[in-house]
Amino acid sequence: MQSFWNSVSGLNSSLSWLNTAANNISNENTPGFAQQHVSFADTLTRQMSAASTAPALAKRYTPPGWWSGSGVVSGNVESQFSQMPLSTTGNPTDLAIQGNAFFLIGGPHQTTYLTKAGNFQWSPMGNGTMMLSTPQGQPVLDVNGKPVVVQGTSSSTFGVSPGGKVTIDGKAGPTLAMVDVSLPGQNLSPVGNNLYQASSSAAPVVINKTGTSVGNSIVQGALSQSNVNLTSAMTDMLSAQRMFDLNSQALQLDNLMSQTAVSIRP
């Protein structure tokens, strides 16, 4: 039965790889999308001694020191945030961060998310004010964790300095938060819409709360583009498909051998 489990684990792992590659390809043109990678590991390797097979009954010996694998498992899917190219859009609410930092986004029940996608917009709040938000209406937060809200309409002149300082019609406003995290590829989990949630070990820090943001700056009228390498993603998809096919064939052979073994009569 172990051969069945090995083949099934290979099918599951290759399917995970295939889904990851397909997700990368489908988001090649999504602003701020980070290319994802999946790793694989041996679930268990056991050393089988000669005593594991009774020679008097089986008429054969298990070779001393033989190692038996018990399948493969796909590891965590990690996002790669490096080398995101910037493209100029001219839209004043499009913002990009040059550096490793992330924008801070408000979520439900006082949760917060991080994102590289700065395709923001003004959303009416129904009381004569406008809020800077994601396309899904979630607020973009300042260094104090508050939404960026202005009086009037979206036609107001909106400016953002490299350090995140907001101006509305020439008047000083809040400072957009730039957040740095430890090992983002390992400590940030995607929650959809290009938003990421930080784990307990991410240690997020608002780096421009005191007015300094060394190595990071905001570019207005630009967007961080996806860093998906289409050639690499297509190669991964073909390799994942081949891995799936081979494990499918192995499973069919396992089934055939089992049927043969059942049909044997003493």
Buried (B, 14 or more C-beta within 10 A) or exposed (E): EEBBEBBBBBBBBBBBBBBBBBBBBEBBEBBBBBBBBBEBEEBEEEEBEEEEBEEEEEEEEBEEEBEEEEBBBBEEBBBBBEEBEBEEBEBBBBBBBBBBBBBBBBEEEEEBBBBBBBBBBBBEEEEEBBBBBBEEEBBBBBBEEEBBBBEEEBEBEBEBEBBBBBBBEEEEBBBBBBBBBEEBBBBBBBEEBBBBBBBEEBEBEBBBBEEEBEEBBBBBBBBBBBBBBEEEBEEBBEBBBEBBEBBBEBBEEBEEEEEEEEEEEE
